[in-house]
Amino acid sequence: MENFVYNGKYISVSEEVIESNVWERCYLKDGVIVFAQKSNKKWIMILEKRPHEDQPTRMRFVSGHLEAGLSPEENANKELQEEVGLKAQSLRVFYSIKTSGTVNNTVHFVYAQDLIPSKIYNPDGDVVISIHEYETEEILNMFYTDQLKWSLATLGFFRLYHLELNSINS
């Protein structure tokens, strides 16, 4: 039987004896990563203060944890409104990754377009220092030169880039 030894706001940890071995599992809160593209074809990213991480600031795409009762699309719009003051009139989950085993969670990648102003309060305490717009080639160059660290968001961006190229060329 799985026994939870820690239950936090974003992480739960359990232990379970299976075939005489103790297996540990970490459950992370599911999340969204939002790739918001403006009508000028530039992508929105934020520079955010992260005092609890190795780098106290980081550039990233809008993202957040899923809230109970909200779909990934609804959650993506809420994060956009909180972090950059925009709401997408067109949202599409184009890929989801579910991990299981030692680390367990699902991350949904959302493509957001047709953005309109709509700011709501951000209750998370995150501090957005500045909002930036980049062309696709600029983001790719930032990945290749390590100005942007490779992460799960990188996978999402490359997948969306590949999907968009295929739709343009077909």
C-alpha positions as a Python dict, from the first residue, in 0.01 Angstrom:
ca = {
    (1, 'M'): (0, 0, 0),
    (2, 'E'): (127, 345, -93),
    (3, 'N'): (197, 561, 214),
    (4, 'F'): (224, 938, 170),
    (5, 'V'): (507, 1076, 383),
    (6, 'Y'): (482, 1438, 268),
    (7, 'N'): (200, 1644, 118),
    (8, 'G'): (290, 2000, 20),
    (9, 'K'): (129, 2265, -196),
    (10, 'Y'): (312, 2153, -513),
    (11, 'I'): (476, 1821, -423),
    (12, 'S'): (370, 1498, -252),
    (13, 'V'): (606, 1211, -171),
    (14, 'S'): (508, 852, -105),
    (15, 'E'): (671, 520, -19),
    (16, 'E'): (545, 174, -105),
    (17, 'V'): (690, -172, -46),
    (18, 'I'): (673, -375, -368),
    (19, 'E'): (844, -715, -388),
    (20, 'S'): (1046, -640, -71),
    (21, 'N'): (1178, -308, -208),
    (22, 'V'): (1079, 36, -87),
    (23, 'W'): (979, 251, -385),
    (24, 'E'): (960, 627, -349),
    (25, 'R'): (735, 837, -568),
    (26, 'C'): (721, 1212, -610),
    (27, 'Y'): (397, 1363, -739),
    (28, 'L'): (437, 1711, -886),
    (29, 'K'): (134, 1928, -949),
    (30, 'D'): (34, 1911, -1317),
    (31, 'G'): (109, 2220, -1522),
    (32, 'V'): (91, 2420, -1841),
    (33, 'I'): (354, 2591, -2053),
    (34, 'V'): (206, 2860, -2275),
    (35, 'F'): (357, 2955, -2609),
    (36, 'A'): (181, 3286, -2674),
    (37, 'Q'): (231, 3436, -3019),
    (38, 'K'): (133, 3791, -3102),
    (39, 'S'): (-10, 3899, -3436),
    (40, 'N'): (341, 4020, -3535),
    (41, 'K'): (448, 3650, -3509),
    (42, 'K'): (669, 3723, -3206),
    (43, 'W'): (662, 3499, -2899),
    (44, 'I'): (604, 3634, -2551),
    (45, 'M'): (850, 3548, -2275),
    (46, 'I'): (896, 3689, -1928),
    (47, 'L'): (1198, 3772, -1716),
    (48, 'E'): (1099, 3659, -1370),
    (49, 'K'): (1251, 3695, -1023),
    (50, 'R'): (1320, 3349, -875),
    (51, 'P'): (1499, 3403, -539),
    (52, 'H'): (1467, 3034, -442),
    (53, 'E'): (1654, 2906, -753),
    (54, 'D'): (2026, 2896, -837),
    (55, 'Q'): (1977, 3184, -1080),
    (56, 'P'): (1776, 3461, -907),
    (57, 'T'): (1618, 3564, -1239),
    (58, 'R'): (1529, 3366, -1548),
    (59, 'M'): (1374, 3415, -1888),
    (60, 'R'): (1087, 3178, -1957),
    (61, 'F'): (761, 3120, -2134),
    (62, 'V'): (444, 3179, -1934),
    (63, 'S'): (371, 2872, -1725),
    (64, 'G'): (198, 2755, -1412),
    (65, 'H'): (43, 2474, -1215),
    (66, 'L'): (-304, 2345, -1301),
    (67, 'E'): (-575, 2457, -1065),
    (68, 'A'): (-859, 2225, -970),
    (69, 'G'): (-1164, 2269, -1188),
    (70, 'L'): (-981, 2444, -1474),
    (71, 'S'): (-902, 2283, -1808),
    (72, 'P'): (-546, 2323, -1941),
    (73, 'E'): (-675, 2592, -2180),
    (74, 'E'): (-853, 2784, -1904),
    (75, 'N'): (-546, 2756, -1684),
    (76, 'A'): (-322, 2879, -1969),
    (77, 'N'): (-540, 3187, -2011),
    (78, 'K'): (-537, 3254, -1637),
    (79, 'E'): (-155, 3237, -1631),
    (80, 'L'): (-135, 3471, -1933),
    (81, 'Q'): (-365, 3720, -1762),
    (82, 'E'): (-175, 3703, -1432),
    (83, 'E'): (177, 3716, -1573),
    (84, 'V'): (155, 3935, -1885),
    (85, 'G'): (-190, 4096, -1879),
    (86, 'L'): (-313, 3927, -2196),
    (87, 'K'): (-591, 3681, -2275),
    (88, 'A'): (-589, 3445, -2574),
    (89, 'Q'): (-901, 3417, -2786),
    (90, 'S'): (-752, 3107, -2951),
    (91, 'L'): (-594, 2830, -2742),
    (92, 'R'): (-486, 2481, -2844),
    (93, 'V'): (-320, 2208, -2641),
    (94, 'F'): (-80, 2069, -2900),
    (95, 'Y'): (107, 1820, -2682),
    (96, 'S'): (101, 1674, -2332),
    (97, 'I'): (370, 1479, -2150),
    (98, 'K'): (278, 1241, -1870),
    (99, 'T'): (558, 1098, -1658),
    (100, 'S'): (515, 807, -1420),
    (101, 'G'): (737, 610, -1190),
    (102, 'T'): (966, 795, -950),
    (103, 'V'): (847, 1138, -1068),
    (104, 'N'): (482, 1173, -1168),
    (105, 'N'): (296, 1458, -1336),
    (106, 'T'): (150, 1584, -1661),
    (107, 'V'): (254, 1901, -1844),
    (108, 'H'): (35, 2044, -2119),
    (109, 'F'): (186, 2260, -2394),
    (110, 'V'): (-58, 2527, -2509),
    (111, 'Y'): (-40, 2743, -2823),
    (112, 'A'): (-206, 3081, -2759),
    (113, 'Q'): (-299, 3334, -3030),
    (114, 'D'): (-533, 3628, -3088),
    (115, 'L'): (-422, 3806, -2772),
    (116, 'I'): (-617, 4090, -2615),
    (117, 'P'): (-546, 4298, -2302),
    (118, 'S'): (-689, 4143, -1985),
    (119, 'K'): (-494, 4176, -1660),
    (120, 'I'): (-586, 3992, -1340),
    (121, 'Y'): (-410, 3980, -1004),
    (122, 'N'): (-132, 3721, -965),
    (123, 'P'): (-175, 3556, -622),
    (124, 'D'): (141, 3340, -653),
    (125, 'G'): (389, 3601, -535),
    (126, 'D'): (590, 3561, -855),
    (127, 'V'): (755, 3883, -967),
    (128, 'V'): (761, 3944, -1341),
    (129, 'I'): (1046, 4188, -1399),
    (130, 'S'): (978, 4246, -1769),
    (131, 'I'): (790, 4109, -2068),
    (132, 'H'): (976, 4040, -2393),
    (133, 'E'): (885, 3955, -2752),
    (134, 'Y'): (1113, 3741, -2967),
    (135, 'E'): (1105, 3609, -3321),
    (136, 'T'): (1131, 3233, -3365),
    (137, 'E'): (1492, 3249, -3488),
    (138, 'E'): (1593, 3460, -3187),
    (139, 'I'): (1454, 3198, -2947),
    (140, 'L'): (1622, 2915, -3135),
    (141, 'N'): (1951, 3105, -3120),
    (142, 'M'): (1908, 3161, -2745),
    (143, 'F'): (1866, 2785, -2696),
    (144, 'Y'): (2167, 2703, -2912),
    (145, 'T'): (2390, 2955, -2732),
    (146, 'D'): (2264, 2861, -2381),
    (147, 'Q'): (2116, 3205, -2319),
    (148, 'L'): (1799, 3004, -2251),
    (149, 'K'): (1858, 2685, -2055),
    (150, 'W'): (1723, 2367, -2209),
    (151, 'S'): (1420, 2239, -2025),
    (152, 'L'): (1081, 2082, -2080),
    (153, 'A'): (977, 2414, -2238),
    (154, 'T'): (1248, 2362, -2501),
    (155, 'L'): (1086, 2035, -2604),
    (156, 'G'): (749, 2208, -2631),
    (157, 'F'): (886, 2495, -2836),
    (158, 'F'): (1066, 2261, -3078),
    (159, 'R'): (754, 2047, -3113),
    (160, 'L'): (541, 2353, -3190),
    (161, 'Y'): (808, 2484, -3429),
    (162, 'H'): (805, 2149, -3610),
    (163, 'L'): (423, 2140, -3626),
    (164, 'E'): (405, 2496, -3757),
    (165, 'L'): (674, 2431, -4022),
    (166, 'N'): (488, 2122, -4140),
    (167, 'S'): (159, 2310, -4166),
    (168, 'I'): (326, 2594, -4361),
    (169, 'N'): (501, 2355, -4601),
    (170, 'S'): (201, 2128, -4666),
}
